[in-house]
């Protein structure tokens, strides 16, 4: 939470062309909304809630950011890599998440300027990666279903 407020205050306000999109729901959502209001950043932040059009949203993004406090293997980060996005994840996210060269890990204890440097540095925005891979979430779900529910 502190990272979000510091980053938003120092960096997002500086960049007139930046817009933060938050997709999904979580236990910190109300606190984040309050922080956005307190920092007067409503015009720079969109809360989209739960969505079923993630591939289309990812195509509109330049970077995928996940400063999670704890996370296993997030499917959303895998999908973002498949979309060719630059990815910045906290070190609390499983290292196995990195399936492309566009993934950067940073500690949540790092200064916000370190995060900002990575986030705002080139390359970003749907740039092709050296490793090309295909990821099909429905196929993966079907494979997992067979593993867990086969008699």
C-alpha positions in Angstrom: 0.0 0.0 0.0 2.8 2.4 0.9 4.5 1.6 -2.5 1.3 2.4 -4.4 0.8 5.8 -2.7 4.5 6.8 -3.0 4.7 5.7 -6.6 1.4 7.4 -7.5 2.3 10.6 -5.8 5.8 11.0 -7.1 5.7 9.4 -10.6 2.2 9.2 -11.9 1.5 12.9 -11.3 4.7 13.7 -13.2 3.7 11.7 -16.3 0.7 13.3 -18.0 0.3 10.3 -20.3 0.2 7.6 -17.5 -3.0 5.9 -16.5 -3.2 3.1 -13.9 -5.8 0.4 -14.6 -6.7 -1.8 -11.7 -8.5 -5.0 -12.7 -10.1 -7.4 -10.2 -11.1 -7.2 -6.6 -9.3 -7.7 -3.4 -9.2 -7.0 0.3 -7.2 -3.8 -0.1 -9.5 -2.3 -2.8 -11.3 0.2 -0.5 -8.0 1.4 1.0 -6.5 1.9 -2.5 -9.6 3.8 -3.6 -9.3 6.0 -0.6 -5.7 6.6 -1.3 -6.4 7.6 -4.9 -9.0 10.1 -3.7 -6.7 11.5 -1.0 -3.9 12.0 -3.6 -6.4 13.5 -6.1 -5.6 11.0 -8.8 -9.1 9.9 -9.8 -8.5 11.1 -13.4 -5.3 8.9 -13.6 -6.7 5.7 -12.1 -9.5 3.4 -13.3 -11.0 0.6 -11.2 -12.5 -1.9 -13.6 -13.4 -4.7 -11.2 -13.9 -8.3 -12.3 -13.8 -8.6 -16.1 -14.1 -11.3 -18.8 -12.3 -9.3 -21.5 -8.8 -9.5 -20.2 -7.1 -10.3 -23.6 -8.5 -7.1 -25.1 -7.5 -5.0 -22.0 -4.0 -6.4 -22.1 -3.6 -5.4 -25.7 -4.3 -1.8 -24.7 -1.6 -1.8 -22.0 2.0 -0.9 -22.1 3.1 -2.6 -18.8 1.7 -5.1 -16.3 2.5 -4.4 -12.7 2.0 -6.8 -9.8 3.3 -5.4 -6.4 1.8 -8.3 -4.5 2.4 -9.1 -0.9 2.1 -12.8 -1.6 1.4 -14.7 -4.8 2.0 -18.2 -6.1 1.9 -18.5 -9.9 -0.5 -15.8 -11.1 -2.3 -16.7 -14.3 -2.8 -13.0 -14.9 1.0 -12.5 -15.2 1.3 -15.4 -17.5 -1.5 -13.9 -19.7 0.3 -10.5 -19.7 3.5 -12.2 -20.9 1.6 -14.0 -23.7 0.3 -10.5 -24.7 3.9 -9.3 -25.0 3.8 -6.9 -22.1 6.7 -5.7 -20.0 6.0 -7.2 -16.6 7.2 -5.8 -13.2 6.5 -8.2 -10.3 7.3 -8.0 -6.6 9.8 -10.6 -5.3 6.9 -12.2 -3.4 5.6 -13.6 -6.8 6.9 -17.0 -7.7 10.1 -16.9 -9.9 8.5 -19.6 -12.0 6.1 -16.9 -13.3 8.9 -15.5 -15.5 8.3 -17.2 -18.9 9.8 -14.4 -21.0 12.6 -11.8 -21.0 10.1 -9.0 -20.3 9.8 -9.9 -16.6 11.4 -7.9 -13.8 11.3 -8.7 -10.1 11.7 -6.0 -7.5 11.4 -6.2 -3.7 8.6 -4.3 -2.0 11.2 -2.8 0.3 13.0 -1.1 -2.7 12.7 2.6 -2.9 9.8 3.8 -5.1 12.4 5.4 -7.4 13.8 2.0 -8.2 10.3 0.8 -9.1 9.7 3.9 -11.1 12.9 3.5 -13.0 12.0 0.0 -14.2 8.4 0.9 -14.8 9.1 4.0 -16.9 12.2 2.6 -18.7 12.2 1.2 -22.2 11.2 -1.1 -23.6 7.6 -1.3 -22.7 4.3 -1.7 -24.6 3.5 -4.9 -26.5 7.1 -5.4 -27.7 7.8 -8.9 -29.0 10.1 -11.0 -26.8 12.9 -13.2 -27.9 11.1 -16.3 -26.7 7.7 -16.8 -28.4 5.3 -19.0 -26.6 1.7 -19.8 -26.8 -0.5 -20.0 -23.7 -4.1 -21.2 -23.8 -5.8 -20.8 -20.5 -8.8 -23.0 -21.4 -6.5 -25.8 -22.5 -4.5 -25.6 -19.3 -7.7 -25.6 -17.2 -8.8 -28.7 -19.0 -5.5 -30.4 -18.4 -5.6 -29.6 -14.7 -9.2 -30.8 -14.5 -8.1 -34.2 -15.9 -5.3 -34.4 -13.4 -7.4 -33.6 -10.4 -10.8 -35.2 -11.3 -9.8 -38.3 -13.1 -11.0 -41.4 -11.3 
